[in-house]
Amino acid sequence: MSAPTSDDRIPSSGAVVARRGTRRGAEEIRLPTGRQHRPAAEVRLGKENTVSTNDAPAESRRVRLGTWPTPLEPAPRLAVALGLDAADLWVKRDDLTGLGGGGNKVRKLEWTVGAALAEGADTLVTTGSPQSNHARLTAAAAARSGIEAVLVFPGSPGASGSGNLALDGLFGARIVWAGDVDAEGLARVAARTVAHLTEDGRHPALIPFGGSNALGAQGYAECARELTAQLPDVSTVVVAVGSGGTMAGLVAVLGPERVLGVDTEAMADPVSAVAEMATEAGGRVVTPADLTVHGRPGDGYGVLTPAVEDALLLAARTEGLVLDPVYTGRALAGLAAAVEDGTVLRGRPTVFLHTGGLPGLFGHPAAIAYAENALRDGTRGG
Ligand SMILES: *Cc1c(COP(=O)(O)O)cnc(C)c1O
C-alpha cells in the first residue's frame, strides 16, 4: 500500500486551506457573509470528504461531493409503454446525486475538483452553454469546497437568467460572457480568463468542457461498478452523450457492447472523444467502431423535436419521472427508437441512466411552452 490513508490526507488538505486563508485574507471582505463565517476546514476535513478504494494517486485526491450509491429503480409502466416487458427496464437515478440540484456532472467533478484542490486551486474556471448543468454544478462544487467559480459562456448578459443561470447566481459564481464565439473561441476566452486570474495572484484550475477528460470519466467507471453491484446481469445502459465523459467511463468498465449512447449534438465528433477517453480511463483500447452512438444528426443541440416532446410526456405520465429537453429527453427518445429497430430487445435488463438536467427544463422556453400547452390540453402538449 503506497497510497496514503484518508487520515494521512487530512493534513495536506488542511495545509491548502491554511495557505489560502493567509494569502487571501484581505479578500475575505468581499465574500458573502455565509462563506466568510464558514470555516473552510469544516468543509474539507473529515474522512467522508475523501474516498479511497484503491491505490491510484488520482483516487487518493478525489473529493466527496455527492451522495452514493444512487438508487436503481424499476420502471415497469415506462417499459410496457416502450414495448418492453414490465421487468426489463430500470432507471439509474443519477439525477439524485445530491449536490447543487444533482446530475451526472457531480461524479466527474469529484475527480477533477479533487485534483484541483490537491494542487492548491482557489478558483475553478469552466465553460459551457449558459444553461450548462456542468457549469452549475462546478459553481456548487466550488461553494462546497470554499473556493470561487468563474463560468465562461458564449453570448452576452441580459438574456434570460432562468434555469441553471439562476442557480449559478445563488452559488456565487462569476460569469464571463465571451460574446459571439464558436467552441474554439470559447476555449480561448477561458484560457485568457485563467491567465488574468493568475496575474491577479489567484490559483485557477481549468475544469474541461462538460467536466470530460479521462480523469473525470473515472466517476462513470465508478458508476458502472456501482450499477453492476445493483444489477449484475445488466444488458444495456442507455445514456445521453454530450461531452462524452459519462459514456466513456461506462464503456471503460462495462465494455462498449453494453452501452448505447444517444448523441445530443453538444460536440462535433463525440464518438472519437468517447473512444479516446474510454481507452485512457479503462486501460484497454476502444475504437470509434466499437461504440454504438445513435441519434439524429441535424436535429441540433437543445432543439425540442417531436420525439423529445413525446419522451418528456411518456416518462412524466408513466413513472412521474421528469426528464430535461436537452439530454435525458433525447436519451429516452433514443431508447424508444432502439426498441423499435431491435437494438434493445425484450427480456434483457436495460438501464436508462437518468443524468439529471431538471434546472435546464426551466431555462428552455420551448419546453416550458410545450408543458403549458399539455396542461391546457390534458392529453397532449404542442
Ligand atoms: C452533461 C449532461 C449529459 C451528458 O454527459 P457528458 O458526460 O457530457 O456526455 C447528459 N445529461 C445531462 C443532464 C447533462 O447535463
The ligand as an SDF file (V2000), in Angstrom:
LIG
                    3D

 15 15  0  0  0  0  0  0  0  0999 V2000
  -23.7940   16.8940  -19.4980 C   0  0  0  0  0  0  0  0  0  0  0  0
  -25.0350   16.0890  -19.4580 C   0  0  0  0  0  0  0  0  0  0  0  0
  -25.1220   14.8640  -20.1430 C   0  0  0  0  0  0  0  0  0  0  0  0
  -24.0180   14.3360  -20.9980 C   0  0  0  0  0  0  0  0  0  0  0  0
  -22.8940   13.9130  -20.2720 O   0  0  0  0  0  0  0  0  0  0  0  0
  -21.4670   14.0050  -20.9500 P   0  0  0  0  0  0  0  0  0  0  0  0
  -20.5570   13.3540  -19.9980 O   0  0  0  0  0  0  0  0  0  0  0  0
  -21.1670   15.4640  -21.1470 O   0  0  0  0  0  0  0  0  0  0  0  0
  -21.5350   13.2960  -22.2490 O   0  0  0  0  0  0  0  0  0  0  0  0
  -26.2860   14.1460  -20.0310 C   0  0  0  0  0  0  0  0  0  0  0  0
  -27.3140   14.5910  -19.2990 N   0  0  0  0  0  0  0  0  0  0  0  0
  -27.2850   15.7600  -18.6510 C   0  0  0  0  0  0  0  0  0  0  0  0
  -28.4840   16.1890  -17.8970 C   0  0  0  0  0  0  0  0  0  0  0  0
  -26.1330   16.5510  -18.6930 C   0  0  0  0  0  0  0  0  0  0  0  0
  -26.1080   17.7120  -18.0470 O   0  0  0  0  0  0  0  0  0  0  0  0
  1  2  1  0
  2  3  1  0
  2 14  2  0
  3  4  1  0
  3 10  2  0
  4  5  1  0
  5  6  1  0
  6  7  2  0
  6  8  1  0
  6  9  1  0
 10 11  1  0
 11 12  2  0
 12 13  1  0
 12 14  1  0
 14 15  1  0
M  END
$$$$
